[in-house]
Amino acid sequence: MNDLAKMPTRNAPAKEIISKANITYRRALSMSYRIIYKVEEDQLMVLVVEIYHTKRGEPTIKDIE
C-alpha cells in the first residue's frame, strides 16, 4: 500500500462502481483485502472509500459525491 503515495493512478479503475459525478474510483489488492479509493489530484490526496475481505464478497458501494 506504500505505492499509493508514489503512484496512486497505477491501479485499475473499479468497474463495480459507477459514479454519477464522473469520479474514477480505483482498486488495489493487499493480501486478501480489496481497497477502493479515489484520487483527489488537486489536493494531492488519496481517499480510501472501502476496504473489504475478498472472500466475503463485494459490498454494495454507493456513490460518494
Buried (B, 14 or more C-beta within 10 A) or exposed (E): EEEBEEEBEEBEEBEEBEBEEEBEBBBBEEEEEBBBBBBEEEEEEBEEBBEBEEEEEEEEBEEEE
